[in-house]
Amino acid sequence: MDTSKKISLAVLCIDYRIWPQALPLLKGKYGAFDLIAMAGASKNLVSPAAEGDRIVLLENIATSIRLHNPAVLILTNHLDCGAYGGSKKFSSREEEIAFHQSELQKAKAVVNEKFPELPVITELLLMEEGNVSLM
C-alpha cells in the first residue's frame, strides 16, 4: 500500500437505501477511506444492541489505525434507521435530525476517549425521495 496517501476511515450503516449513494458522496468529500459497515452505524458506540457490537466496532477502528493510520474517522448515522426504530419513532423530521446529531456527538466522545489521537468528523445522511445527501 502507498502510505504517502492519507486515507480516512468511515463507519456506515448496512442499509441498502443508504450505502450505494453514500459511498461516492463520502469519497468525493474525503477521498479514499477504509469502511466499517454495521447495522445502526454509530449507534453501536452509544447504545449497541449487545456490548459485543461496541467491542467489534472499536476493534475494527483499532485495526484500521494500526494498518492504515487514517487521518480522520467519519462517523455517520442516517434518517429512518431501523436500528433506532425508524423515522416513525419521531414526531417530526426536526426531532429526528436533532436526535441523530446528539447520538453522533455521543459516539464521537466514545471514540475520543478510546483513540484521543484520531480526529473525528460526524456526518448525518439525509434521505429525500430516495436520494441521499450529506447534511
N, C-alpha and C positions, 0 to 999 in steps of 0.2 A: 504494500500500500504506500502511496505517496504521502508521507507525513508532513510535507510542506503545505498541503492544502488543509485549511481549517474546516472542520465539519461541525455540525450541530447534532443534537440528539432530540428526537421528538417522541412524545407519548401521545398516542392517538387511540380513539375507540375503534372497535372492530366493526361498527355499524356500516353495513353495505351502502347506506344512503349518504354517508359522510366521506369515507376514506378515498373513493375514486376521484372526487373533486378536491378534497383537502390536500392530498399529497402534492399535486402540482402547485397549488396555492402556497403551501409552505416552502416548497423547493424554490419557487420564484422569489419569495421574500427572504429566505435564509440560506439558500444554496443546498449543497449536499448534506444529508443527515442520516444518522442511524435511526431506526424506527423500532419502537416498542408499541405493539398493538395489544390492548387488553380491553375487554368489555368494561365500560364505565370510565376508561382513561384515568384521569387524575383522581377519581373517586376512590381508587384503590389505595391512595395515600392517606385520605382523610377518613373515610368510613367504608372500608372494604367489607365485602360480604363475609370474608374469612380472613383472619390475620395472615394466613399464608399468602394471600394475594398481595398484601403490602410488602411482605418479605420478598416475594418473587420480583415485584417491580423494582424495589430498591437494589436487589442483586443484579438485575439487568442494567440498571443505571451504573452501578459499580463496574460491571463488565465493560460497558461502553467507555467509561472513563479510563479503565486500565488498557484497553486495546486501541482506542482511537482518540482519546483525550479531546472530547468535544469542547468547542469554545463556549457553547451555551446549551442549556436544556430548555426545550419548548414544551411546556405543559399545556394540554388542551382539554377542553370539555366542549360539548355541543348541546344545542337545544333539542328537546324531545328525546333525551337519552333514556332508554328503557331501564338502565341500571338505577336511575334516580326516580323512576316512576313515570317518566314521560312528561310532556307538556300539560297533560290533563291534571297533574298534581298541583299546578299553579293557577291562581285566579287571573293572572294576566301575563302577557309576554314580558312586561317590565319586571314583574316579580321574578319570573324565571331567569331573566338575564342577571338581575341583582344576586339571586341565589348562586348561580354558576360563577359569577365574578368573585363572590365570597369564598366559595369552595376552592377556586383556583388559588386564591391568596393563602388559604389554609394549607393547600398542597405545597405551595411554594415554601412556606415556613417549615414543613416537614423536610423538604429537600435541603433547605438552607441549614438546618440543624445537622443533618447527616453528612452533607457534602458542602461545607461552607465555601470552598474554593470554586464551586461551579455556579456561574451566573444563571439565573432562571428567568425566563420570559413566559408570560401566560397569554394564551390566545383562546378566545371563545369563538366557536364556529356557529354561524347562524345559518338557518335554512329558510328560504323563501321559495315556495312553489317548486321545490325540487332542486333549487340552486343553492350551493354552499358558498359562503363568503366568510372572510375574517372580520371580526368586529374591530 
